[in-house]
């Protein structure tokens, strides 16, 4: 574990996990709970993650929330837990409760039309095989491709979007292994704010994430909780600590489970 906030005491922190009136554990999926895979439908969690999350949820002393850029239905196919967790999917556009009920925020029709136009162009350009359409989002994946192919795809997309009417109204974000068009208005940070609005002010809260989109969540959490970067190399971040996956991630989850079990 690498401390990014001076004088942070991990042992004292876990004591607050044990004694807090409420506990909330928020977790990104890809790159955090699961390693990246070229075939994204094969990105199952690190060995041991599901067992530990099951253990945490079984105590009944912690609200477990997955906050992901993935479509919620895709997450449910990849992670096998005894109890369904709460899920915020598609960067905060979807919210699924443990009972399976799911709501999707209202999406601007004009923005949806622009996404559809980009999708049509990608299909015509022979790039649709790399696409992952989601509510209010369209991701383009190139993980595992030669760098020359990545540069060619990126260049083609950027050139087309510079000419396409309305494309500049979308957020274009590059992530580890691709780029994504998103309708503005919602982020993982919004999901965190919505969650914080419903918990005890003295609740013990943590958010674990790896990607640049998780920085929105870290900033939204601020001093209300622990911000954990799960990544094997350090980058510029608002996180308080860094965990090297999977071993340090599993150790963190194990301690969290132990604290919940001791309540």
C-alpha positions as CSV (number, residue, x, y, z in Angstrom):
1,X,0.0,0.0,0.0
2,X,1.3,3.5,-0.9
3,X,0.2,6.4,1.2
4,X,-0.7,9.5,-0.9
5,X,-2.1,11.6,1.9
6,X,0.5,12.5,4.5
7,X,0.2,10.9,8.0
8,X,-2.7,8.7,6.9
9,X,-3.1,5.9,9.5
10,X,-4.7,2.8,7.9
11,X,-5.1,1.0,11.3
12,X,-7.0,4.0,12.7
13,X,-9.1,4.1,9.6
14,X,-10.2,0.5,9.9
15,X,-11.1,1.2,13.5
16,X,-13.6,3.8,12.2
17,X,-14.9,1.1,9.8
18,X,-15.7,-1.1,12.8
19,X,-17.3,1.6,15.0
20,X,-19.1,3.8,12.4
21,X,-22.9,4.0,12.6
22,X,-23.0,3.0,8.9
23,X,-20.6,1.7,6.2
24,X,-20.7,2.2,2.5
25,X,-18.2,0.6,0.1
26,X,-18.2,1.9,-3.4
27,X,-16.2,0.1,-6.1
28,X,-15.5,0.6,-9.8
29,X,-15.5,-2.6,-11.8
30,X,-13.0,-2.8,-14.7
31,X,-9.4,-2.3,-13.6
32,X,-10.5,-2.3,-9.9
33,X,-12.4,-5.5,-9.2
34,X,-11.4,-7.2,-12.4
35,X,-8.3,-7.1,-14.6
36,X,-8.6,-5.6,-18.1
37,X,-9.2,-8.1,-20.9
38,X,-8.9,-7.7,-24.6
39,X,-12.3,-9.5,-24.8
40,X,-14.3,-7.3,-22.3
41,X,-16.9,-10.0,-21.8
42,X,-14.2,-12.1,-20.2
43,X,-13.3,-9.6,-17.6
44,X,-14.3,-11.6,-14.5
45,X,-13.2,-10.4,-11.0
46,X,-9.8,-11.3,-9.6
47,X,-9.9,-14.6,-7.8
48,X,-11.1,-14.0,-4.2
49,X,-13.0,-10.8,-4.9
50,X,-16.4,-12.4,-5.1
51,X,-15.9,-14.4,-2.0
52,X,-14.9,-11.3,0.0
53,X,-17.7,-9.2,-1.3
54,X,-20.1,-12.0,-0.5
55,X,-18.7,-12.0,3.0
56,X,-19.0,-8.3,3.4
57,X,-22.6,-8.3,2.2
58,X,-23.6,-11.3,4.3
59,X,-22.7,-9.4,7.5
60,X,-25.6,-7.0,6.8
61,X,-23.4,-4.2,8.1
62,X,-22.3,-2.6,4.8
63,X,-23.9,-1.1,1.8
64,X,-21.9,-2.3,-1.3
65,X,-22.3,-0.3,-4.4
66,X,-20.6,-0.9,-7.8
67,X,-20.1,2.3,-9.7
68,X,-19.1,1.6,-13.3
69,X,-19.0,2.9,-16.8
70,X,-20.4,-0.5,-18.0
71,X,-24.0,-1.2,-18.7
72,X,-25.5,-2.7,-15.5
73,X,-26.7,-5.8,-17.4
74,X,-23.1,-6.5,-18.4
75,X,-21.9,-6.3,-14.9
76,X,-24.4,-8.8,-13.7
77,X,-23.2,-11.3,-16.3
78,X,-19.6,-10.9,-15.1
79,X,-19.7,-10.8,-11.3
80,X,-21.4,-13.7,-9.5
81,X,-22.5,-12.7,-6.0
82,X,-25.0,-14.4,-3.6
83,X,-26.8,-11.1,-3.2
84,X,-27.2,-8.5,-5.9
85,X,-25.4,-5.3,-5.0
86,X,-26.6,-1.8,-5.7
87,X,-25.2,-0.7,-9.1
88,X,-24.7,2.7,-10.7
89,X,-24.0,1.9,-14.4
90,X,-23.1,3.9,-17.6
91,X,-21.3,6.6,-15.6
92,X,-24.3,7.4,-13.4
93,X,-27.0,7.2,-16.0
94,X,-28.4,3.9,-14.6
95,X,-29.3,3.0,-11.1
96,X,-30.1,-0.6,-10.2
97,X,-31.2,-1.5,-6.6
98,X,-30.6,-4.9,-5.0
99,X,-34.1,-5.9,-5.7
100,X,-33.4,-5.7,-9.5
101,X,-35.4,-2.5,-10.2
102,X,-33.5,-0.2,-12.5
103,X,-34.0,3.4,-13.5
104,X,-32.4,5.3,-16.4
105,X,-32.2,9.1,-16.2
106,X,-33.8,11.0,-18.9
107,X,-31.4,11.6,-21.8
108,X,-31.6,14.6,-24.1
109,X,-33.0,13.5,-27.5
110,X,-30.6,15.8,-29.4
111,X,-27.6,14.2,-27.7
112,X,-29.0,10.7,-28.4
113,X,-29.3,11.7,-32.1
114,X,-25.6,12.7,-32.2
115,X,-24.6,9.4,-30.6
116,X,-26.7,7.6,-33.2
117,X,-25.0,9.5,-36.0
118,X,-21.5,8.6,-34.6
119,X,-22.6,5.0,-34.3
120,X,-23.8,5.0,-37.9
121,X,-20.5,6.5,-39.1
122,X,-18.4,4.0,-37.2
123,X,-20.5,1.2,-38.7
124,X,-19.9,2.6,-42.2
125,X,-16.2,3.1,-41.5
126,X,-15.8,-0.6,-40.6
127,X,-15.1,0.2,-36.9
128,X,-18.3,-0.9,-35.3
129,X,-16.6,-4.2,-34.2
130,X,-14.8,-2.1,-31.6
131,X,-18.0,-0.4,-30.3
132,X,-19.8,-0.8,-27.0
133,X,-23.1,1.1,-27.0
134,X,-24.6,1.9,-23.6
135,X,-27.3,4.3,-22.3
136,X,-26.0,7.8,-23.0
137,X,-22.6,6.5,-23.9
138,X,-20.7,4.9,-26.8
139,X,-17.3,3.4,-26.1
140,X,-14.7,2.5,-28.7
141,X,-12.3,-0.3,-27.5
142,X,-8.9,-0.9,-29.0
143,X,-7.1,-2.8,-26.2
144,X,-4.7,-5.3,-27.6
145,X,-4.4,-3.7,-31.0
146,X,-1.0,-2.6,-32.5
147,X,-0.1,1.0,-31.8
148,X,-0.3,1.8,-35.5
149,X,-3.9,0.6,-35.6
150,X,-4.8,2.6,-32.5
151,X,-3.4,5.8,-33.9
152,X,-5.3,5.1,-37.2
153,X,-8.6,4.6,-35.4
154,X,-8.1,7.5,-33.1
155,X,-7.2,9.8,-36.0
156,X,-10.1,8.8,-38.1
157,X,-12.6,9.3,-35.3
158,X,-11.2,12.7,-34.3
159,X,-11.2,13.9,-37.9
160,X,-14.8,12.8,-38.4
161,X,-16.0,14.3,-35.1
162,X,-14.4,17.6,-36.0
163,X,-16.8,17.7,-39.0
164,X,-19.9,16.1,-37.6
165,X,-22.6,18.5,-36.5
166,X,-23.3,18.3,-32.7
167,X,-20.3,16.0,-31.9
168,X,-18.7,18.8,-29.9
169,X,-21.7,18.8,-27.5
170,X,-20.7,15.3,-26.2
171,X,-17.9,14.6,-23.8
172,X,-15.1,12.7,-25.4
173,X,-12.9,10.9,-22.8
174,X,-9.9,8.6,-23.5
175,X,-9.7,5.7,-21.1
176,X,-7.3,2.8,-20.6
177,X,-7.9,0.9,-23.8
178,X,-10.1,3.2,-25.8
179,X,-12.2,6.3,-25.9
180,X,-15.8,7.1,-25.1
181,X,-18.5,9.5,-26.1
182,X,-20.8,10.5,-23.3
183,X,-23.8,12.7,-23.0
184,X,-22.9,15.4,-20.6
185,X,-24.7,15.8,-17.3
186,X,-23.9,12.7,-15.4
187,X,-20.6,11.1,-14.1
188,X,-19.5,8.7,-11.4
189,X,-19.2,11.8,-9.2
190,X,-22.9,12.4,-9.5
191,X,-23.5,8.8,-8.4
192,X,-21.3,9.3,-5.4
193,X,-23.1,12.6,-4.5
194,X,-26.5,10.8,-4.7
195,X,-25.2,8.0,-2.5
196,X,-23.8,10.4,0.1
197,X,-27.1,12.2,0.2
198,X,-28.7,9.1,1.6
199,X,-26.2,8.1,4.3
200,X,-25.5,9.1,7.9
201,X,-23.1,12.1,8.0
202,X,-20.8,10.0,10.2
203,X,-20.9,7.0,8.0
204,X,-17.6,5.3,7.0
205,X,-17.4,5.6,3.2
206,X,-14.7,4.4,0.8
207,X,-14.5,4.5,-3.0
208,X,-12.1,2.2,-4.9
209,X,-11.3,3.0,-8.6
210,X,-8.5,3.0,-11.1
211,X,-9.4,5.1,-14.2
212,X,-9.5,8.8,-14.9
213,X,-13.4,8.6,-14.8
214,X,-13.0,7.6,-11.1
215,X,-11.4,10.9,-10.4
216,X,-14.8,12.5,-10.6
217,X,-15.9,10.1,-7.8
218,X,-12.8,10.9,-5.7
219,X,-13.4,14.6,-6.0
220,X,-17.1,14.2,-5.1
221,X,-16.2,12.1,-2.1
222,X,-13.7,14.6,-0.9
223,X,-13.1,14.4,2.8
224,X,-16.3,12.4,3.4
225,X,-14.4,9.1,3.0
226,X,-11.4,7.2,1.9
227,X,-10.4,7.5,-1.8
228,X,-8.5,4.4,-3.0
229,X,-6.6,4.2,-6.3
230,X,-6.3,0.5,-7.4
231,X,-3.5,0.5,-9.9
232,X,-0.1,-1.0,-10.2
233,X,1.5,2.3,-11.1
234,X,0.9,5.7,-9.7
235,X,-0.5,8.6,-11.7
236,X,-1.8,12.0,-10.9
237,X,-4.8,11.5,-8.6
238,X,-7.0,12.8,-5.8
239,X,-6.8,9.4,-4.0
240,X,-5.6,9.0,-0.4
241,X,-3.9,5.7,-0.9
242,X,-2.9,3.3,-3.7
243,X,-3.4,-0.4,-3.7
244,X,-1.5,-2.7,-6.0
245,X,-4.0,-5.3,-7.4
246,X,-4.8,-8.0,-6.8
247,X,-3.0,-8.8,-3.5
248,X,-3.4,-5.5,-1.7
249,X,-6.9,-5.1,-3.0
250,X,-7.8,-8.5,-1.5
251,X,-6.1,-7.6,1.8
252,X,-8.1,-4.3,2.0
253,X,-11.4,-6.2,1.3
254,X,-10.5,-8.8,3.9
255,X,-9.9,-6.2,6.6
256,X,-13.2,-4.5,5.7
257,X,-15.0,-7.8,6.0
258,X,-13.4,-8.4,9.4
259,X,-14.5,-5.0,10.6
260,X,-18.1,-5.6,9.5
261,X,-18.2,-9.0,11.1
262,X,-17.0,-7.5,14.4
263,X,-19.9,-5.0,14.6
